[in-house]
């Protein structure tokens, strides 16, 4: 089972309605990464430790999570629209620009790009992917500057940036996400909140994800251990590559944009 570590270096305070508001501390309008009540400010480092898994039966899975002391904390629908050039320039460099919009709310631009920050996890058997995530108009500026190889900091309008970079929509996915929060097994647990997200895409693909968010590398090992224990309790132990869960965008590209998918495979980004 692929266990992925994502390092999100938030470049500014993200407290507006365009960002993720708290869910693990209670109900909210949108879904944020699964933080505990004592998590540091949004300006600090965020490390998401997550593992995707297949969802063979949604009903049975939700019953199992309930038995595991899980609490259903949110169920929301959002739309992700991904942008790139015809080439495609961004995704072949492992940069993913999307516009995420929750139903009835304004949307937010997000760019996921690789970073040189290394994980001190020390585990060789589990592949590690580390990403920096940037939100807002700056996400579009960075994407456009990569394509045009010029400084676009003076461009304030997102539509102008998209035109300048030749950025077009290549995927639009509507997702219904149900979030469950697992209560800590004991009061001494290092990781106080672990979430299980169950996503159902509009084209029929379902995928689950177990996620913990920590604020420094020292806690990664414990987060991994707790996620591993949850996976085993759920009967998810196979390391067979054929059994690994396929993400929504990966499935979309493979089934609906085969040429784009092939280029990503050849580039080693999928």
DABEL-V451409 format. One record per helix or strand of 2 or more residues. SS is the DSSP state (~ for helix, > for strand). FROM is the first residue (numbers start at 1). TO is the last residue. If there is no record, write none. Layout:
SS | FROM | TO
SS | FROM | TO
//
This chain:
> | 3 | 8
> | 46 | 54
~ | 58 | 67
> | 70 | 84
~ | 91 | 93
> | 96 | 102
> | 108 | 114
> | 131 | 135
~ | 137 | 148
~ | 158 | 165
> | 168 | 183
> | 193 | 201
> | 206 | 214
~ | 217 | 233
~ | 241 | 243
~ | 248 | 256
~ | 258 | 267
//
